[in-house]
Structures are given as structure tokens and as C-alpha cells.
Amino acid sequence: MDITVNILLTIATAATPLLIAAIGELVVERSGVLNLGVEGMMIMGAVGGFGAGYLTGSPWIGLL
């Protein structure tokens, strides 16, 4: 039972950013605009957050 809960929590944690991006893309597509760069924006945001956190030494700046 404990491993099942851990697996479900890991899946939910890993899937949350993808679900948020998919919902955002769904809203954009419903408005009639084609946006092909969702994955690239997610990657650049992650790289930028890591770089900001690393250069400033503050994880809160990276999270912001």
C-alpha cells in the first residue's frame, strides 16, 4: 500500500507542470492562435530559473 501511494504521488508531482502547460495550450488553441513553442518555453523557463538561482545563490530567486 505504501509503495502505491508513493508511486501515485510521484506521478502527480511529475505530471503537474505538463498539465498546466497543456491547459494553457488548450486555452490558446481555443482562441484560434497556433502556438507550437510550449515545450520550448517550459525548457527555457527551467533553464532561466536554474541560472538565476545558481548565480544569485538564492533558490527563491530561481523559483520566482
C-alpha positions as CSV (number, residue, x, y, z in Angstrom):
1,M,0.0,0.0,0.0
2,D,2.8,2.4,0.9
3,I,4.6,1.9,-2.5
4,T,1.3,2.5,-4.3
5,V,0.9,5.9,-2.6
6,N,4.5,6.8,-3.3
7,I,4.0,6.0,-7.0
8,L,0.8,8.0,-7.2
9,L,2.4,11.0,-5.5
10,T,5.4,10.8,-7.9
11,I,3.2,10.6,-10.9
12,A,1.1,13.6,-9.7
13,T,4.3,15.6,-9.0
14,A,5.8,14.9,-12.4
15,A,2.6,15.5,-14.3
16,T,1.6,18.8,-12.8
17,P,3.8,21.0,-15.0
18,L,2.7,19.2,-18.1
19,L,-0.9,19.5,-17.1
20,I,-0.5,23.3,-16.6
21,A,1.2,23.7,-20.0
22,A,-1.5,21.6,-21.7
23,I,-4.3,23.6,-20.1
24,G,-2.6,26.8,-21.3
25,E,-2.1,25.5,-24.8
26,L,-5.8,24.4,-24.8
27,V,-6.9,28.0,-24.0
28,V,-4.6,29.4,-26.7
29,E,-5.9,26.9,-29.3
30,R,-9.5,27.6,-28.5
31,S,-8.9,31.3,-29.1
32,G,-7.7,30.4,-32.7
33,V,-4.0,31.1,-32.3
34,L,-1.4,28.4,-33.1
35,N,1.3,28.1,-30.5
36,L,4.0,25.5,-31.2
37,G,6.5,26.6,-28.6
38,V,5.0,25.3,-25.4
39,E,7.7,22.8,-24.7
40,G,10.5,25.2,-25.6
41,M,9.0,27.9,-23.3
42,M,8.9,25.3,-20.4
43,I,12.6,24.3,-21.1
44,M,13.8,27.9,-21.3
45,G,11.9,28.8,-18.1
46,A,13.5,25.9,-16.3
47,V,17.0,26.9,-17.6
48,G,16.4,30.5,-16.7
49,G,15.2,29.7,-13.2
50,F,18.2,27.4,-12.6
51,G,20.6,30.0,-13.9
52,A,19.1,32.8,-11.8
53,G,19.1,30.6,-8.7
54,Y,22.7,29.5,-9.3
55,L,24.1,32.9,-10.0
56,T,22.4,34.6,-7.0
57,G,22.8,31.7,-4.6
58,S,19.1,32.1,-3.7
59,P,16.7,29.3,-4.5
60,W,13.8,31.7,-4.1
61,I,15.0,33.9,-7.0
62,G,15.2,30.8,-9.1
63,L,11.7,29.9,-8.1
64,L,10.4,33.4,-8.9
